[in-house]
Amino acid sequence: GGEFKIAIRGENTITGDTEPLVVIDGVIGGRIKDINPADIQTMDILKDASSTAIYGSRGANGVIIITSKRGASGKPKYTLDSYFGYKTPAHLPELQTAQQFYQMTLDKVMDGGAATAFTSNEMEMINSGKSTDWVKLINKPSFQTSNTLAISGGGQNTTYRVSGGYLQEDGSYATNTYKKYNLNAGVDSRINKYLKMGLTSFLNYSTNPRGSLEANRSAFRARPTGTVYYDDLVNPSDGNDAAIGPWNDLSVWMGIKDAQVPNPLLDTYPENVQFQINTTNIMGNAYIEVAPFRGLTFRSSLSASVIGEKQGDYRGTYSKDRAAINLPRAFYETRDNTSYTIDNILTYDYSNKDHRITVTALQSAFMNTAERYAIAVDKLPYASIWYNLGTAAVINSVSSSYAKNTLQSYMGRINYSFSDKYLLTLTGRTDGASQLSEGNKWAFFPSAAVAWRIINEDFMKNSNLFSDLKLRVSYGQVGNSTVSPYSTQATVLNTPYDFDGNSAFGFAPGNLGNKDLKWERSKELNIGLNMGFLDNRIVAAIELYDRKTEDLILNTQIPSSTGFNTVFANVGQVGNKGVEVALNTVNLSNNNLTWTSSFIFSKNNNKILALASGVSADKGNKLFVGSSVKSNFYYKFDGIWQLADSVAAKSYGQAPGSVKVVDQNKDGVISSTDAIDDRVVLGSELPDWTLGVTNKFDYKNFDLSFFIYYRKGTQYRNGMLSGTMGEYTGTRYNHIVLNYWTSKNPTNDYFGVAAAQPYREAIQYQDASFLRISDITVGYSFTKSLLDKIGFERVRVYAQITNPFVFTKYDGMDPEYNSNTYIDEVPNIIYALGFNIGF
């Protein structure tokens, strides 16, 4: 049920939204998660400033255009697409057993650390060779399925397609699931030779009970020396369980005296914890197209989206949040987001033997409103979830909000082609954004693109090397008004004060407005080359781009003498330079066997070019001129202090077993002042480059495909190491298995359990490069003779494995995202069987 996270050609802003615009059948601003993949016909990505210009500021981060399947003239056709999957937790880090955990505490004492107290219940687990794997107890294999039934058809002038779909994706623990119901309908009708109309609509409803946001983190944290069931405790009085007793046969405190993490299984019961999001999304597009005479068309369309979300959060007495002693609390929130876009497009086409020209004029209006209402209560007298909040003894907060923003746009575009060899596109667009300041709401964004179809030149007619050759160059500007509504205005907040001895409330300024806030502006040069060889058995496309974004909208620091610490302002510049290579090859093709390959390579160099007031560094926000917007800034790890380094370690206030960092200026002091700072930029969360490789094989009626993905150069502050699971100097929680330092194991891999660790953070920055075999699919399509016998047009059955292998040196969870297990699910391998039927 999570959202997609997509960035096209790097990060173009620092604090704003970098998500691309999604257009679904003309519905501008849709969400990819809300469309059924079985309904998608094509998906196109617009990246450079010239191609995205028609969408103006809303396309500043790129555009994803999704076109759904449409009906065709003829008798009704039915399709059924289904798969059923088995999900199993995989690629998980190894956690310490009870015996390893105990040995770690002995190692701590051996090297001079304090002893750790264990209850008799824990010692029974340790001495008997038992151990509790809480992660395995919580995360179980689960089920996943998707089913879509569609009907399409139509007559000579009117075509239609209607589909309904159901998706269920169960989580790794029982209370976590996602169910989505889809309806999609589209109709296109030509009324006469002058008039055409069409309608597309989508209705989605999803339920997403996620259970406890804490369950997985508690499972990773809980000591392996804990006991699951109360009756298995050898001494309930030696711990925190005796006063509470069992709950549903579980030992609430696992036979341990520590009262920080209760039995993680408690949070998996809906009686104790519920967290649920229900979402309704209705979106649609209707258009009318008039062609009064040859070459001229006028198209007017209205697209709208209404998204309503209801979120409830309940924490019962026996949840971790309530620690088995406090009364329940609950939170309920509703969010409604409504938007519409009106587009009017006038197009004129003219062509003769050598010339073709297309002139387009567009007027567009967009409006978005967002409403929110929320209430949080405490001390509920009974388990009423969030359905009877009026019974609560304490109302912690009641809040509501409303925001509205609009965008007006006007665009003109000319496309010219001469002899299908020389092509020119000129675009000018003016956008006005309501959330910017008076006098700065409107901005003009021009773009131009030229292309040369070299393959159509006379001197290429006898070429034995090329079957296609095209050179493209474009330059353009786009804007981004990436700031919340009312950010240019000063707001007020409620503040208490004393009024003649009585408490009262008044209002005070909540922030500092900026009456000069204006558009972010990106300028991009793009050079592309398309090539085809051997009758297009080898097809390649190379893109080089250089984008610079100016007047970044940042919440920048200001002198506190103003009464405030920050204000939104236009400061700084960000640059993205890169190369993209796409290569498609037909490696083998004969009557029985076809083998094709696809390679997608992308390299982006992201840099901050300027910051506010000409400074070169904003250390507090980890922003540095010349470095990535997602830079990591800290002391550089330089190994572990060893016994032979005792004197040198002591001079830095450390001891053997401690994390050693680089003294950059070699002055004998590790400093972090403005004058002297040994911290450096260590790396970036953005990758150096990525490579995706797809291979497809077709042998008679069988097909096989597999997808390999490689990401190089991403660096994370590892969420597992920076959390309790990597804190080896502490013995309160369990840890992932690491090769830690002791006086008898003088490794440089990880710090010791007894020594103080003032620079432990340095070891937490890790290279998260990985190679993933992402998908393996094998299918079989029924022969035509068999299809004729059963009266079907198409039947294909297939088996698929998703996420089977990941190769990485990264410690912890899946390296494609950085998790400390809070809120998140665990990674899975999915084994699926499916079929596609047409009749």
C-alpha positions in Angstrom: 0.0 0.0 0.0 3.0 2.3 0.0 3.6 5.1 -2.4 6.1 4.9 -5.3 9.3 7.0 -4.9 10.5 8.2 -8.3 13.1 10.7 -9.3 13.9 11.5 -12.9 17.4 12.8 -13.7 18.4 13.4 -10.1 17.3 15.8 -7.4 16.3 19.2 -8.9 15.6 20.8 -5.6 16.7 20.6 -2.0 13.6 20.7 0.2 10.8 20.6 -2.3 9.0 17.8 -4.0 11.0 15.9 -6.6 8.2 13.6 -7.7 7.4 13.6 -11.5 3.9 14.5 -12.7 1.7 11.5 -13.5 -0.8 11.8 -16.3 -3.3 8.9 -16.6 -5.5 9.0 -19.7 -5.5 12.8 -19.5 -6.1 12.9 -15.7 -3.2 15.2 -14.6 -1.7 14.5 -11.2 -2.8 10.9 -10.8 -1.1 8.4 -8.6 0.5 5.3 -10.1 -0.5 3.2 -7.1 -4.2 3.8 -8.0 -4.1 2.3 -11.5 -4.3 -1.4 -12.1 -1.2 -2.6 -14.0 -3.4 -4.9 -16.1 -5.2 -1.8 -17.5 -2.0 -0.1 -18.7 -1.3 -0.1 -22.5 1.8 2.1 -22.6 3.9 4.1 -20.2 6.1 7.0 -21.5 8.6 9.0 -19.6 9.2 12.7 -20.6 12.5 13.9 -19.2 14.0 17.0 -20.9 12.7 20.5 -20.6 11.4 20.7 -24.2 9.3 17.5 -24.1 7.8 18.4 -20.7 7.1 22.0 -21.6 3.5 21.3 -22.6 2.8 20.5 -18.9 4.5 23.6 -17.6 5.6 23.9 -14.0 3.8 20.7 -13.1 6.2 18.8 -15.3 9.4 20.4 -13.8 10.5 17.0 -12.4 9.6 15.0 -15.5 6.3 13.5 -16.6 5.0 9.9 -16.6 2.3 9.4 -19.2 0.1 6.3 -18.7 -2.3 5.3 -21.4 -4.8 2.6 -20.5 -6.1 -0.1 -22.8 -9.0 1.0 -25.1 -11.7 -0.8 -26.9 -11.7 -1.7 -30.6 -14.4 -2.1 -33.2 -15.8 -5.7 -33.4 -17.5 -8.2 -31.2 -17.0 -8.1 -27.5 -13.7 -9.5 -26.2 -13.1 -10.7 -22.7 -9.8 -11.0 -20.9 -9.0 -12.5 -17.5 -5.6 -11.8 -15.9 -4.9 -13.4 -12.6 -2.0 -14.5 -10.4 -1.6 -16.0 -7.0 1.5 -15.6 -5.0 3.3 -17.0 -1.9 5.4 -14.4 -0.1 8.1 -15.5 2.3 10.4 -13.2 4.4 13.9 -13.1 2.9 17.2 -11.2 2.9 17.0 -10.5 6.6 20.1 -9.8 8.8 21.2 -12.5 11.2 20.4 -11.7 14.8 22.3 -12.9 17.9 21.0 -16.0 19.6 20.6 -16.2 23.3 24.1 -17.8 23.6 25.8 -15.2 21.4 24.1 -12.4 23.3 25.3 -13.8 26.6 28.8 -14.3 25.2 28.9 -10.7 24.2 28.1 -9.6 27.8 31.0 -11.8 29.0 33.3 -10.2 26.5 32.3 -6.8 27.8 33.3 -7.8 31.3 36.5 -9.4 30.0 37.6 -6.0 28.6 36.6 -4.0 31.7 33.0 -3.2 31.1 30.1 -3.6 33.6 28.4 -6.9 34.0 24.9 -7.5 32.7 22.2 -8.9 35.0 20.1 -11.8 33.7 17.1 -13.3 35.4 16.8 -16.9 36.2 14.3 -17.2 33.3 17.0 -15.9 30.9 19.7 -18.1 32.4 17.4 -21.1 31.8 17.2 -20.2 28.1 20.9 -19.6 27.8 22.0 -22.8 29.7 19.5 -25.0 28.0 20.7 -24.0 24.5 17.3 -22.4 23.7 16.9 -19.0 21.9 13.9 -17.0 20.8 13.8 -15.6 17.3 11.2 -12.9 17.7 11.5 -11.8 14.1 10.7 -15.2 12.8 7.8 -15.6 15.2 6.2 -12.4 14.0 7.0 -12.5 10.2 5.3 -15.4 8.5 4.8 -16.4 4.8 1.8 -14.6 3.4 -0.5 -14.5 0.4 -0.8 -12.2 -2.6 -3.2 -12.2 -5.6 -4.4 -9.9 -8.3 -7.4 -10.6 -10.6 -8.7 -8.4 -13.5 -11.7 -9.1 -15.7 -12.2 -6.8 -18.7 -14.6 -6.5 -21.6 -14.0 -4.4 -24.7 -15.6 -3.9 -28.1 -17.7 -1.4 -30.1 -19.1 -0.5 -33.4 -17.8 1.5 -36.3 -18.0 4.9 -34.5 -18.1 4.0 -30.8 -15.7 1.8 -28.8 -15.6 0.9 -25.1 -13.6 -1.0 -22.5 -14.7 -1.8 -18.9 -12.6 -3.6 -16.3 -12.7 -4.5 -12.7 -9.8 -5.6 -10.5 -9.1 -6.9 -7.1 -5.6 -6.9 -5.4 -4.8 -8.4 -2.1 -1.3 -8.2 -0.6 -0.9 -9.6 2.9 1.9 -8.5 5.1 4.4 -10.5 6.9 2.4 -10.4 10.2 -1.2 -11.2 10.4 -2.7 -7.8 11.1 -1.1 -6.2 8.1 -2.8 -6.4 4.7 -3.7 -4.3 1.7 -6.8 -4.8 -0.4 -7.7 -2.7 -3.4 -10.7 -2.7 -5.6 -10.5 -1.1 -9.1 -13.1 -0.1 -11.7 -12.1 1.4 -15.0 -14.3 2.4 -17.9 -13.5 4.2 -21.1 -15.6 5.1 -24.1 -14.7 6.9 -27.4 -17.3 8.0 -29.8 -17.2 9.7 -33.2 -20.5 11.6 -33.5 -19.9 12.7 -37.0 -16.9 13.7 -39.1 -16.6 17.0 -37.2 -17.2 15.8 -33.6 -15.6 13.3 -31.3 -16.2 12.7 -27.6 -14.7 10.4 -25.0 -14.7 9.6 -21.3 -12.4 7.7 -19.0 -13.1 7.0 -15.3 -11.3 5.2 -12.5 -12.7 4.3 -9.1 -10.4 2.8 -6.5 -11.1 1.8 -3.0 -8.5 0.3 -0.7 -8.3 -0.8 2.9 -4.9 -1.0 4.5 -4.9 -2.3 8.1 -1.2 -2.2 8.9 -1.4 -3.3 12.5 1.4 -2.1 14.8 4.0 0.3 13.5 6.2 -0.9 16.3 5.9 -4.7 16.0 8.9 -5.4 13.7 11.2 -3.0 15.5 10.3 -4.6 18.9 11.0 -8.0 17.3 14.5 -6.9 16.2 15.2 -5.3 19.6 13.8 -7.9 22.0 16.4 -10.0 23.7 16.7 -13.6 22.4 16.9 -14.7 26.1 13.2 -13.9 26.5 10.4 -16.5 27.0 7.4 -16.4 24.7 4.7 -18.1 27.0 4.0 -17.4 30.6 3.7 -21.1 31.5 7.2 -21.7 30.3 8.8 -19.2 32.8 10.8 -21.0 35.4 10.3 -18.2 37.9 7.6 -15.6 37.0 8.6 -13.5 40.1 12.1 -13.0 38.7 11.2 -10.3 36.2 8.2 -8.0 35.6 5.7 -10.7 34.8 4.4 -11.7 38.2 2.6 -8.4 38.9 0.8 -8.5 35.5 0.4 -12.2 34.8 -0.1 -13.7 31.3 -2.1 -12.1 28.5 -3.5 -14.6 26.1 -1.0 -17.1 27.5 1.9 -14.8 26.5 4.5 -13.7 29.0 4.1 -9.9 28.8 7.7 -9.0 29.9 9.3 -12.3 28.6 10.7 -13.2 32.0 13.0 -10.1 31.9 13.3 -7.3 34.4 13.7 -4.6 31.8 10.4 -2.8 31.1 11.3 -1.1 27.8 10.2 -3.7 25.2 7.3 -6.0 26.1 6.7 -9.3 24.2 6.6 -8.2 20.5 3.8 -10.7 19.8 1.4 -8.5 21.9 1.5 -5.8 19.2 0.4 -8.3 16.5 -3.1 -8.8 18.1 -5.8 -6.4 16.9 -7.2 -6.2 20.4 -4.0 -4.4 21.4 -3.0 -2.4 18.3 -4.8 -1.2 15.2 -3.6 1.2 12.6 -5.6 1.5 9.4 -5.9 3.7 6.3 -8.9 3.5 4.0 -8.7 5.4 0.8 -11.2 6.2 -1.9 -9.9 7.7 -5.2 -12.3 8.8 -8.0 -10.6 10.3 -11.0 -11.7 10.8 -14.6 -11.3 12.7 -17.8 -13.9 13.8 -20.3 -13.1 15.4 -23.6 -14.8 16.8 -26.7 -12.9 17.3 -30.0 -14.2 19.4 -32.8 -12.7 19.5 -36.3 -14.6 22.2 -38.3 -12.4 21.8 -41.3 -9.4 19.9 -42.5 -6.3 20.6 -40.4 -8.0 22.4 -37.6 -9.1 20.7 -34.3 -10.2 22.0 -31.0 -10.1 19.8 -28.0 -11.5 20.7 -24.6 -11.1 18.4 -21.6 -11.9 18.2 -17.9 -10.0 15.9 -15.6 -10.7 15.6 -11.9 -9.6 13.7 -8.9 -11.1 13.3 -5.5 -9.1 11.4 -2.9 -10.5 10.7 0.6 -8.4 9.1 3.3 -9.5 8.0 6.8 -6.8 7.0 9.2 -7.2 5.5 12.6 -4.6 4.6 15.2 -5.4 2.7 18.4 -2.9 1.6 21.1 -4.4 -0.7 23.8 -3.2 -1.3 27.3 -1.1 -4.3 26.3 0.7 -2.6 23.4 4.3 -1.4 23.6 3.1 2.1 23.6 1.0 1.7 26.7 3.5 -0.6 28.4 0.8 -3.0 29.8 -0.2 -0.6 32.5 -1.7 2.5 30.9 -5.2 3.0 29.5 -5.7 3.0 25.7 -5.2 6.0 23.5 -6.4 6.6 19.9 -6.1 9.0 17.0 -8.4 9.6 14.1 -7.8 11.7 11.0 -9.6 12.4 7.7 -8.0 13.9 4.7 -9.8 15.1 1.5 -7.9 16.2 -1.5 -9.8 17.5 -4.6 -8.3 18.8 -7.8 -9.4 19.5 -11.3 -7.7 20.6 -14.6 -9.4 22.2 -17.6 -7.4 22.1 -20.8 -8.4 23.8 -24.1 -6.2 23.0 -27.0 -6.3 24.4 -30.5 -4.3 22.6 -33.1 -3.7 23.4 -36.8 -1.9 21.0 -39.2 -0.6 21.9 -42.6 1.5 19.8 -44.9 2.5 19.5 -48.6 5.2 17.5 -50.3 8.2 18.7 -48.3 6.8 20.8 -45.5 4.7 19.9 -42.5 3.8 22.4 -39.8 1.7 22.0 -36.6 0.7 25.0 -34.5 -0.7 24.4 -31.0 -2.2 26.8 -28.5 -3.2 25.7 -25.0 -5.0 27.3 -22.1 -5.1 25.4 -18.8 -6.5 26.0 -15.4 -5.8 23.8 -12.3 -7.1 24.0 -8.8 -6.4 21.9 -5.7 -7.9 21.9 -2.3 -6.8 19.9 0.8 -8.8 19.5 4.0 -7.7 17.8 7.2 -9.4 17.0 10.5 -7.8 15.2 13.4 -8.4 14.3 17.0 -6.1 12.5 19.5 -7.4 11.2 22.9 -6.0 9.4 25.9 -7.3 7.2 28.7 -10.1 5.5 26.9 -12.1 3.4 29.4 -12.5 0.4 27.2 -11.3 -0.9 23.8 -13.5 1.2 21.5 -10.8 1.6 19.0 -11.3 5.0 17.4 -15.1 4.7 17.2 -16.1 6.3 20.5 -13.5 9.0 21.2 -16.0 11.0 23.3 -15.6 8.5 26.2 -11.9 9.5 26.6 -10.8 11.1 29.8 -8.3 13.3 28.1 -8.4 15.0 24.7 -4.8 15.6 23.7 -5.4 17.6 20.6 -8.0 18.7 18.1 -6.9 20.1 14.8 -8.0 21.0 11.3 -6.6 22.6 8.2 -7.5 23.9 4.8 -5.3 24.8 1.9 -6.0 25.8 -1.7 -3.7 26.5 -4.6 -4.4 27.3 -8.3 -2.3 27.4 -11.5 -3.1 29.2 -14.7 -1.2 28.4 -17.9 -1.0 29.5 -21.5 1.2 27.8 -24.1 2.1 28.1 -27.7 4.0 25.5 -29.7 5.2 25.2 -33.3 6.4 21.9 -34.8 8.0 22.1 -38.3 9.4 19.3 -40.5 11.1 19.6 -43.8 11.3 16.5 -46.0 11.1 14.4 -42.8 14.8 15.2 -42.3 14.9 18.5 -40.4 12.6 19.0 -37.5 12.1 22.1 -35.3 10.0 22.6 -32.2 9.5 26.0 -30.5 7.5 26.3 -27.3 6.6 29.2 -25.0 4.6 28.8 -21.8 3.5 31.2 -19.2 2.4 29.9 -15.7 0.9 31.7 -12.8 1.0 30.0 -9.3 -1.2 31.3 -6.5 1.1 30.3 -3.7 3.9 32.7 -4.8 4.1 36.3 -3.8 2.3 39.2 -5.5 4.2 40.4 -8.5 6.1 37.1 -8.7 3.2 34.7 -9.5 3.7 34.7 -13.2 6.8 33.5 -15.2 7.6 32.7 -18.8 9.3 29.5 -19.8 10.6 29.0 -23.4 12.1 25.9 -25.0 13.3 24.8 -28.4 14.3 21.5 -30.0 15.9 20.5 -33.3 16.4 17.1 -34.9 18.2 15.8 -37.9 17.1 12.5 -39.4 20.5 11.7 -40.9 19.3 8.3 -42.1 17.0 10.1 -44.7 19.9 12.0 -46.3 20.9 10.9 -49.8 24.4 10.1 -48.7 23.1 7.5 -46.3 21.0 5.5 -48.8 23.8 3.0 -49.5 24.9 2.8 -45.9 25.6 -0.8 -44.8 26.2 0.2 -41.2 23.2 2.2 -40.1 19.5 1.4 -40.4 18.6 4.4 -38.4 20.4 7.6 -37.4 18.9 10.7 -35.8 20.5 13.6 -33.9 18.5 15.6 -31.4 19.3 18.8 -29.5 16.9 20.7 -27.1 17.2 23.5 -24.7 14.4 24.7 -22.4 13.4 26.3 -19.1 10.8 25.0 -16.7 9.6 26.4 -13.4 8.7 24.9 -10.0 6.5 26.6 -7.4 7.3 23.9 -4.9 6.1 25.5 -1.8 3.0 25.0 0.3 0.1 27.4 -0.1 0.4 30.6 2.0 4.1 30.3 2.5 4.6 33.9 1.4 2.3 35.1 4.2 2.8 35.5 7.9 0.6 33.2 10.0 -0.6 33.4 13.6 -0.7 30.8 16.3 -2.5 30.4 19.6 -0.5 31.4 22.6 -1.3 31.4 26.4 -0.7 34.3 28.6 -1.6 35.7 32.1 -4.5 38.1 32.1 -4.9 39.6 35.5 -4.1 36.4 37.2 -6.3 34.3 34.9 -5.0 32.1 32.1 -6.1 33.3 28.7 -5.2 32.8 25.0 -4.2 35.2 22.4 -2.5 35.2 19.0 1.1 35.8 18.1 3.0 35.6 14.7 3.7 32.0 13.8 6.2 32.6 11.0 7.9 35.3 8.9 6.3 35.8 5.5 8.3 36.5 2.4 6.7 38.9 -0.1 9.5 38.3 -2.7 9.1 34.5 -3.0 9.2 33.5 -6.7 9.6 30.6 -9.1 12.4 28.1 -9.0 13.7 28.0 -12.6 15.5 25.1 -14.3 17.5 25.4 -17.5 18.3 22.2 -19.4 20.4 21.3 -22.4 19.7 17.9 -23.9 21.6 16.1 -26.7 20.4 12.8 -28.0 21.5 10.3 -30.6 19.4 7.4 -31.9 21.1 4.7 -33.9 20.0 1.5 -35.5 22.2 -1.3 -37.0 21.7 -4.4 -39.0 18.1 -3.6 -40.0 17.5 -2.4 -36.4 18.5 -5.7 -34.8 20.6 -3.4 -32.7 19.0 -0.2 -31.6 20.7 2.4 -29.3 19.8 5.8 -27.8 22.3 8.0 -26.0 21.2 11.1 -24.0 23.5 13.7 -22.6 21.9 16.4 -20.4 22.9 19.4 -18.3 20.3 20.9 -16.0 20.8 23.8 -13.6 18.1 24.9 -11.2 18.2 28.5 -9.9 16.4 30.4 -7.1 15.8 27.3 -5.1 13.0 27.7 -2.6 14.5 26.8 0.8 13.5 27.2 4.4 16.7 29.2 5.1 18.3 30.3 8.3 17.9 34.0 9.4 19.2 36.0 12.4 17.2 35.2 15.5 17.0 38.9 16.2 14.1 38.9 13.8 12.1 36.8 16.2 12.3 33.8 14.0 15.0 31.3 12.9 14.0 30.5 9.3 12.0 31.8 6.4 11.2 30.5 2.9 13.4 32.3 0.4 14.9 31.9 -3.1 18.5 30.9 -2.5 21.0 28.7 -4.1 21.5 26.6 -7.3 21.5 22.9 -8.0 23.0 21.2 -11.0 22.4 17.8 -12.6 24.6 16.4 -15.4 24.3 13.0 -16.7 24.2 10.4 -19.4 21.6 7.8 -20.3 22.1 4.9 -22.6 19.4 2.5 -23.9 20.4 -0.5 -25.9 18.1 -3.1 -27.4 19.4 -6.1 -29.3 18.0 -9.1 -31.1 20.7 -11.6 -30.4 19.2 -14.6 -32.0 16.1 -15.1 -34.2 15.0 -18.1 -36.1 11.8 -20.2 -36.6 11.9 -21.6 -33.1 14.1 -19.5 -30.9 14.3 -15.7 -30.3 16.6 -14.1 -27.8 16.4 -10.3 -27.1 18.2 -8.1 -24.6 17.7 -4.7 -23.2 20.2 -2.6 -21.3 19.4 0.7 -19.5 22.4 2.6 -18.1 22.0 5.9 -16.2 24.7 8.1 -14.6 23.8 11.4 -12.9 26.1 13.9 -11.2 24.2 16.0 -8.7 25.8 19.1 -7.2 24.9 22.1 -5.2 26.2 25.1 -7.2 25.4 27.9 -4.7 23.9 28.5 -1.3 22.3 31.5 0.5 24.4 34.6 0.9 27.3 33.1 -1.1 28.3 30.7 1.7 30.0 27.5 0.7 28.6 25.3 3.4 25.5 24.9 5.5 26.8 22.2 8.0 23.6 22.0 10.0 21.6 20.9 7.0 24.6 18.9 5.4 24.6 21.2 2.3 27.9 21.9 0.6 28.7 23.7 -2.6 30.2 21.1 -5.0 28.6 18.2 -3.3 25.3 16.3 -3.6 22.0 17.6 -2.1 21.9 14.2 -0.2 25.4 14.3 1.2 26.6 12.5 4.3 28.8 14.7 6.6 30.8 13.3 9.5 34.2 12.2 10.6 35.9 9.7 8.4 36.1 6.2 9.8 39.8 5.0 10.1 39.5 1.6 11.7 39.4 0.5 15.3 42.0 1.5 17.9 44.1 -1.6 18.7 46.0 -2.6 21.8 49.3 -1.4 20.2 47.7 2.0 19.7 46.9 2.5 23.4 49.1 5.6 23.8 47.9 7.3 20.6 44.3 6.4 21.5 44.6 7.9 24.9 45.9 11.2 23.4 42.5 11.5 21.7 40.6 10.5 24.9 39.9 7.0 23.6 40.9 3.4 24.2 41.5 0.2 22.3 38.3 -1.0 20.8 37.0 2.5 20.1 36.2 3.8 16.6 39.1 5.8 15.2 38.4 8.7 12.9 40.7 10.8 10.7 42.3 13.8 12.3 42.2 15.8 9.0 44.6 18.6 10.0 46.7 16.3 12.3 46.6 18.7 15.2 46.0 16.0 17.8 42.4 17.0 18.4 39.2 15.9 16.8 37.3 19.1 16.2 34.0 20.2 14.9 34.1 24.0 15.3 33.6 26.6 12.5 37.3 27.4 12.7 38.6 23.9 12.8 36.5 21.0 11.6 37.7 17.4 11.0 34.3 16.4 9.5 34.2 15.9 5.8 31.7 14.9 3.1 31.8 11.1 3.1 29.5 10.3 0.2 26.0 10.7 -1.1 22.7 8.8 -0.8 22.3 9.3 -4.6 23.9 6.5 -6.7 26.9 7.1 -9.0 25.2 5.0 -11.7 22.6 2.3 -12.3 22.3 -0.5 -14.8 19.3 -2.6 -15.7 19.5 -5.7 -18.0 16.5 -7.7 -19.3 16.9 -10.9 -21.3 13.9 -12.5 -23.0 13.9 -15.9 -24.7 11.0 -17.3 -26.8 11.2 -21.0 -27.8 8.2 -22.3 -29.7 5.4 -21.7 -27.2 7.6 -21.2 -24.2 9.0 -17.8 -22.9 11.6 -17.0 -20.3 12.7 -13.6 -19.0 14.8 -12.3 -16.2 15.7 -8.8 -15.0 19.0 -7.9 -13.3 19.5 -4.5 -11.6 22.8 -3.0 -10.3 23.1 0.2 -8.3 26.6 1.6 -7.6 27.8 4.2 -5.2 24.9 4.9 -2.8 26.0 5.6 0.7 23.6 5.4 3.7 23.9 6.0 7.4 22.8 2.4 8.0 19.5 2.5 9.9 20.2 -0.9 11.5 23.6 0.2 12.8 22.5 3.6 14.0 19.6 2.0 15.8 19.8 -0.2 18.8 20.5 -3.3 16.7 24.0 -2.1 16.0 24.7 -0.6 19.5 27.1 -3.2 20.8 28.1 -1.2 23.9 24.5 -1.6 25.1 23.1 -4.9 26.4 19.5 -3.9 26.8 18.5 -5.0 23.2 19.5 -7.7 20.8 21.9 -7.0 17.9 22.6 -8.1 14.4 25.5 -10.4 14.2 28.7 -8.4 13.5 32.4 -9.2 13.9 33.0 -6.9 17.0 36.3 -6.1 18.6 37.6 -7.7 21.8 41.1 -7.9 23.2 41.1 -11.5 21.9 39.5 -10.6 18.6 41.4 -7.4 17.5 39.3 -6.8 14.3 38.9 -3.6 12.4 35.4 -4.6 11.3 33.3 -3.3 14.2 33.9 -1.5 17.5 34.3 -3.2 20.9 31.6 -3.8 23.5 33.4 -2.3 26.5 35.2 0.8 25.2 33.5 4.2 25.0 32.4 5.1 21.5 32.2 8.9 21.0 32.5 8.5 17.2 30.4 5.4 16.7 28.5 7.2 14.0 31.5 7.1 11.7 31.2 3.3 11.2 27.5 3.6 10.4 28.1 5.1 6.9 28.2 2.2 4.5 28.3 1.6 0.8 24.8 0.3 -0.2 25.7 -0.8 -3.7 24.0 -4.0 -4.7 23.3 -6.4 -7.5 19.7 -7.8 -7.6 18.2 -10.5 -9.7 14.8 -8.9 -9.5 12.5 -11.1 -11.6 12.5 -14.5 -13.3 9.4 -15.5 -15.3 8.7 -18.6 -17.3 5.5 -18.9 -19.4 3.8 -21.1 -21.9 1.2 -20.0 -24.5 -1.3 -22.6 -25.8 -1.0 -23.5 -29.4 -3.6 -22.2 -32.0 -4.9 -25.6 -32.6 -5.7 -26.1 -29.0 -7.2 -22.7 -28.7 -9.5 -23.3 -31.6 -10.8 -26.5 -29.8 -11.6 -24.7 -26.6 -12.9 -21.5 -28.2 -10.3 -19.1 -26.7 -8.2 -16.5 -28.5 -5.3 -16.6 -26.1 -4.2 -18.6 -23.0 -0.9 -18.1 -21.3 0.2 -19.6 -18.0 3.3 -18.6 -16.2 5.4 -18.9 -13.1 7.3 -16.0 -11.6 9.9 -15.4 -8.8 10.3 -11.8 -7.6 13.3 -10.6 -5.7 15.1 -14.0 -5.4 18.7 -12.8 -5.0 20.5 -9.7 -3.7 24.3 -9.5 -3.5 25.7 -6.7 -1.3 28.2 -5.9 1.4 25.7 -3.7 3.2 24.8 -4.8 6.8 21.2 -4.9 7.7 18.0 -4.8 5.7 17.5 -4.6 2.0 20.1 -2.1 0.6 17.6 -0.5 -1.8 16.0 1.3 1.1 17.5 2.2 4.5 15.3 1.0 7.4 15.6 0.7 11.1 12.5 -1.5 11.0 10.1 1.1 12.5 6.8 1.1 10.4 8.4 -1.0 7.7 7.7 -4.6 6.6 10.6 -7.0 6.0 11.8 -7.9 2.5 10.1 -10.9 0.8 10.6 -13.3 -2.0 7.4 -13.8 -4.0 6.6 -17.1 -5.8 3.6 -16.6 -8.1 1.5 -18.6 -10.6 -0.6 -16.8 -13.1 -2.6 -16.9 -16.3 -3.8 -14.6 -19.1 -6.9 -15.6 -20.9 -8.6 -13.9 -23.9 -11.9 -15.1 -25.4 
